[in-house]
Amino acid sequence: MNKLFILLVMLICANNAMAKCTYDGSTQRQVLSLSPRIALDPSIPVGAVLYSKKFGTGAYKTFTCSKIMNDQYIIDSTASAIPGVTGIQGKPVYETGIDGIGYQVSDILLSKNGSLVPAVVGSTLVPIENTTGGNNYKFITVWLIKTKPTINTNDTSENSAISFSAGNPQTNPNPSDRLLYQATIKLSNLNYKNTSCNVSVAGSSQITLKKISKDNLMSVARGGITPSQKTITMDLNCPQESLGTTVTYWFNPISGASASGDGIIDNQITGSGAAQKVGIIIKKGNTPVEFYNTDDYKIANVKSSQSFDFTADYYRFSDNAAEVSLGNVKAVFQVVIQEQ
């Protein structure tokens, strides 16, 4: 009986040891400074992106944790979520201190190039058990979101900190041990503009691709150009005060970016009428666009009127003809512009 009791104690101790997350490296703390141009145009809806910027994070603390042991991924913010307002991907928006402007940041563990996920304050099971391989995404994007029809330009921003931690509060009770990365959002020298550049589709904003046969779709390499590819032209019109500046545009996959690669959007339609294993691919030139990329798509020295093009086409997810079926395909995306 005594031997059995000792064995049980040893097992319990072993389980406690397994439940404790381990770490390597140091916590990274950064100040993310933004001095944006903000359009006051009343036609811009609440929930729209006013400005975005991507930052490199550098290396931050890595960890090894366990889902079985209920180890947690914890996101905290010194700012409160704004009731009734959502931004990118319908996720919460947090206070900046300026009435009418909130912010979101990308999640450091769930995001990757072309597929960003907004961070949501709270505690969830760790999405990744081991980040020690060095493959974690080392960038963070800040989005400024319109939160009221009218922005109070007299308000001053209050610096807000958002932190990302991993660990088990029972076995890793010290918050500083669990802290991986912390960013302070600092807004300064905001340049408010009553008018701004406007972008619109040359024609209908509902783009319809020509029907394609299954044989034609299967005959084209995945990601290749099908006979149904369509060029979409965007008209950019800018007021006098914006002439000569640089405008950045980026692609926001409203209906969700596919995990299959850059520029691909999954079919939003489900059920019996939906095409199976078929989505939409967006390209600039012959290259799939990188969603959320605010660095590479620019128009320098803007004029009062100009245009730019990209294409939309069908994308086949499988080489197995038995898995691909005809039907309806729908994807929703947005082209966002911002002045530098």
C-alpha positions in Angstrom: 0.0 0.0 0.0 2.8 2.4 0.8 4.6 1.6 -2.5 1.3 2.4 -4.4 1.0 5.7 -2.6 4.5 6.7 -3.5 3.9 5.8 -7.1 0.8 8.0 -7.3 2.7 11.0 -5.8 5.5 10.5 -8.5 2.9 10.5 -11.3 1.2 13.6 -10.0 4.6 15.4 -9.8 5.4 14.3 -13.3 2.1 15.6 -14.7 2.7 19.0 -13.0 6.1 19.2 -14.6 4.6 18.4 -18.0 2.0 21.2 -17.6 4.5 23.9 -17.2 5.4 25.9 -20.3 9.0 26.5 -21.1 10.5 29.6 -22.8 13.5 30.7 -24.8 14.6 34.3 -25.6 13.4 37.6 -24.2 10.1 39.5 -24.2 10.0 42.1 -27.0 8.5 45.5 -26.1 7.9 48.0 -28.9 6.4 51.4 -29.4 4.4 51.5 -32.7 4.3 55.1 -33.8 1.8 56.3 -36.4 1.4 59.8 -37.8 -1.4 59.2 -40.3 -3.4 61.3 -42.7 -7.1 60.8 -41.7 -9.9 61.5 -44.0 -12.9 63.2 -42.4 -15.2 62.5 -45.3 -18.6 61.8 -43.8 -19.4 59.2 -46.5 -16.8 56.9 -45.0 -18.8 54.3 -42.9 -18.3 53.3 -39.3 -16.1 50.2 -39.2 -14.1 51.3 -42.3 -10.3 51.3 -42.2 -8.9 54.8 -42.1 -5.2 53.9 -42.1 -2.9 50.9 -41.7 0.7 50.3 -41.1 2.9 47.2 -40.9 5.8 46.9 -38.4 8.6 44.4 -38.0 8.6 42.9 -34.5 12.1 41.4 -34.4 12.6 38.3 -32.4 10.4 37.8 -29.3 10.2 35.1 -26.7 9.4 31.6 -27.9 7.6 28.9 -26.0 6.7 25.2 -25.7 3.3 24.6 -24.2 0.6 21.9 -24.2 -3.0 21.9 -25.3 -3.7 18.8 -23.3 -2.6 20.6 -20.2 -4.9 23.5 -21.0 -2.1 26.0 -21.5 -3.5 29.4 -22.5 -2.8 32.1 -25.1 -3.6 35.4 -23.4 -4.1 38.8 -25.1 -4.5 41.8 -22.9 -5.0 45.5 -23.6 -5.0 48.6 -21.6 -7.8 49.9 -23.9 -11.4 48.9 -23.8 -13.3 47.4 -26.7 -15.7 49.9 -28.3 -19.3 48.6 -27.9 -21.2 48.0 -31.1 -18.2 48.6 -33.5 -16.4 45.9 -35.4 -13.6 46.3 -37.9 -11.4 43.9 -40.0 -13.1 40.4 -40.2 -15.9 41.6 -37.8 -13.5 41.6 -34.8 -13.6 44.1 -31.9 -12.1 47.6 -32.1 -10.3 49.2 -29.2 -10.1 52.7 -27.9 -7.4 55.2 -28.9 -8.6 58.1 -26.8 -9.8 59.9 -29.9 -13.5 59.9 -30.2 -14.3 58.4 -33.6 -11.0 56.5 -34.1 -10.3 53.0 -32.8 -7.6 50.5 -33.5 -7.0 46.8 -34.2 -3.7 44.9 -34.4 -2.9 41.6 -36.1 -2.5 38.6 -33.9 1.2 37.6 -33.7 0.6 33.9 -33.5 -2.3 33.4 -35.9 -1.2 35.7 -38.7 1.1 35.1 -41.6 1.9 36.9 -44.9 -1.3 37.5 -46.9 -3.5 36.0 -44.1 -3.7 38.4 -41.1 -6.0 37.8 -38.2 -7.0 40.6 -35.9 -6.1 40.1 -32.2 -9.0 39.7 -29.8 -8.5 40.4 -26.1 -9.1 37.3 -24.0 -7.7 33.9 -23.1 -7.9 30.8 -25.3 -6.2 27.4 -25.7 -2.7 27.9 -27.2 -3.2 27.7 -31.0 0.4 26.5 -31.4 2.2 24.3 -28.9 5.8 25.1 -30.0 7.3 28.2 -31.5 10.9 27.5 -30.8 11.6 26.6 -34.5 11.8 30.3 -35.3 9.1 30.1 -38.0 6.7 32.5 -36.2 5.5 35.5 -38.1 7.7 38.5 -37.1 5.4 41.4 -38.1 2.4 43.2 -36.7 -0.1 45.4 -38.5 -2.0 48.3 -36.9 -5.4 49.3 -38.4 -7.1 52.5 -37.5 -10.9 52.1 -37.7 -13.6 54.7 -37.9 -15.9 54.3 -34.9 -18.3 57.2 -35.2 -19.8 59.2 -38.1 -17.9 62.3 -36.9 -14.3 62.2 -35.6 -13.4 64.6 -32.8 -10.3 66.3 -34.1 -9.7 68.1 -30.8 -9.1 64.8 -28.9 -5.6 63.6 -28.0 -4.6 60.0 -28.3 -4.0 58.0 -25.2 -1.2 55.5 -25.7 -2.6 51.9 -25.5 -0.6 48.8 -24.8 -1.5 45.3 -26.1 0.3 42.2 -24.9 0.6 38.6 -26.0 1.3 35.9 -23.5 1.4 32.1 -23.4 1.3 29.8 -20.4 -0.7 28.3 -17.6 -1.6 30.7 -14.8 -1.4 27.8 -12.4 2.0 26.4 -13.4 3.4 29.6 -14.8 2.0 32.1 -12.3 4.4 35.0 -13.0 2.9 37.2 -15.8 6.3 38.4 -16.9 7.4 34.7 -17.5 4.4 34.3 -19.8 4.8 37.6 -21.7 6.0 37.1 -25.3 5.5 40.5 -26.9 4.0 43.9 -26.0 3.2 46.8 -28.3 2.3 50.3 -27.3 0.2 52.1 -30.0 1.2 55.8 -30.2 -0.6 58.2 -32.4 0.9 61.7 -33.0 0.8 64.5 -35.5 -2.5 63.3 -37.1 -3.2 65.2 -40.3 -6.9 65.5 -40.7 -8.3 66.1 -44.2 -11.7 67.2 -45.2 -11.3 65.7 -48.7 -9.3 62.7 -49.8 -8.7 60.5 -52.9 -11.6 58.3 -53.9 -11.4 54.9 -55.6 -14.2 53.3 -57.5 -14.7 50.4 -59.9 -14.9 51.5 -63.6 -18.4 50.1 -64.0 -20.4 47.9 -61.7 -18.8 46.9 -58.3 -20.4 43.5 -58.9 -17.9 41.6 -61.2 -19.3 38.7 -63.1 -16.9 36.1 -64.6 -17.9 34.2 -67.7 -19.1 30.7 -67.1 -16.4 28.0 -67.5 -16.8 24.3 -68.3 -15.3 21.8 -66.0 -13.1 20.5 -68.8 -11.6 24.0 -69.4 -11.1 24.5 -65.7 -9.3 21.2 -65.3 -7.1 21.8 -68.3 -5.5 24.9 -66.8 -2.8 24.5 -64.2 -3.9 25.6 -60.7 -3.5 29.3 -60.5 -3.1 29.6 -64.2 -5.1 31.9 -66.5 -8.5 30.5 -67.5 -10.6 31.8 -70.5 -12.8 33.5 -67.9 -10.1 35.8 -66.4 -11.4 39.3 -66.2 -9.6 42.6 -65.9 -10.9 45.0 -63.3 -10.1 48.7 -63.7 -10.2 51.0 -60.6 -10.6 54.8 -61.1 -8.7 57.0 -58.6 -9.8 60.6 -58.3 -7.9 63.0 -56.0 -8.6 66.5 -54.8 -6.2 69.4 -55.4 -4.5 69.1 -52.0 -3.6 65.5 -52.6 -1.9 66.0 -56.0 1.7 64.9 -56.1 1.5 62.7 -53.1 1.9 58.9 -53.0 -1.2 56.7 -52.5 -1.0 53.2 -51.3 -3.7 50.7 -52.1 -4.2 47.2 -50.6 -6.6 44.3 -50.9 -8.9 43.3 -48.0 -10.5 39.8 -48.4 -13.9 40.5 -46.8 -15.1 37.0 -47.3 -11.9 35.5 -46.0 -8.5 34.7 -47.4 -7.9 31.1 -48.4 -5.1 29.1 -46.7 -4.2 27.8 -50.1 -2.0 30.7 -51.1 -1.7 34.4 -52.0 -4.6 36.1 -53.7 -7.0 33.2 -53.2 -10.5 33.6 -51.7 -12.6 30.6 -50.8 -16.1 30.3 -52.2 -18.5 32.1 -49.9 -21.5 30.0 -51.2 -22.2 26.7 -49.5 -24.8 24.1 -50.1 -26.1 22.3 -53.1 -25.8 25.2 -55.5 -22.2 25.9 -54.8 -19.2 24.9 -56.9 -17.0 22.5 -55.0 -13.2 22.9 -54.8 -13.4 26.2 -56.7 -12.6 29.7 -55.5 -11.4 33.1 -56.9 -7.9 34.3 -57.4 -6.9 38.0 -57.6 -3.7 39.0 -59.5 -1.8 42.1 -60.1 0.0 41.5 -63.4 0.5 37.8 -63.5 1.3 37.6 -59.8 -1.3 36.7 -57.1 -1.8 39.7 -54.8 -0.8 39.5 -51.2 -3.8 40.5 -49.0 -3.3 43.2 -46.4 0.0 44.2 -48.0 0.4 48.0 -47.5 3.9 48.2 -48.8 4.0 47.0 -52.4 1.0 48.6 -54.2 1.6 52.3 -54.7 0.8 55.2 -57.1 3.4 57.9 -56.9 2.9 61.5 -57.8 -0.9 61.2 -58.1 -2.9 63.2 -60.5 -6.5 64.4 -60.3 -7.6 61.3 -62.2 -5.9 58.0 -63.0 -6.6 54.3 -63.0 -5.0 50.9 -62.1 -5.9 47.4 -63.0 -5.9 43.9 -61.6 -7.6 40.6 -62.6 -10.0 38.1 -61.1 -10.3 34.5 -62.2 -11.4 31.1 -61.1 -9.1 29.0 -58.9 -9.2 25.2 -58.7 -8.3 23.8 -55.4 -7.9 20.1 -56.5 -6.3 18.2 -59.3 -8.8 15.4 -58.7 -11.7 15.9 -61.2 -14.0 13.8 -59.0 -13.6 16.5 -56.2 -14.4 19.4 -58.5 -18.0 20.2 -59.4 -19.8 23.0 -61.2 -22.0 25.6 -59.5 -21.9 29.1 -58.2 -18.8 30.9 -56.9 -18.8 34.1 -54.9 -16.0 36.1 -53.3 -16.1 39.5 -51.7 -13.0 41.7 -51.4 -12.3 45.4 -51.0 -9.6 47.8 -52.4 -8.5 50.2 -49.7 -6.5 53.4 -50.4 -4.5 55.6 -48.1 -2.4 58.6 -48.6 1.2 58.6 -47.4 
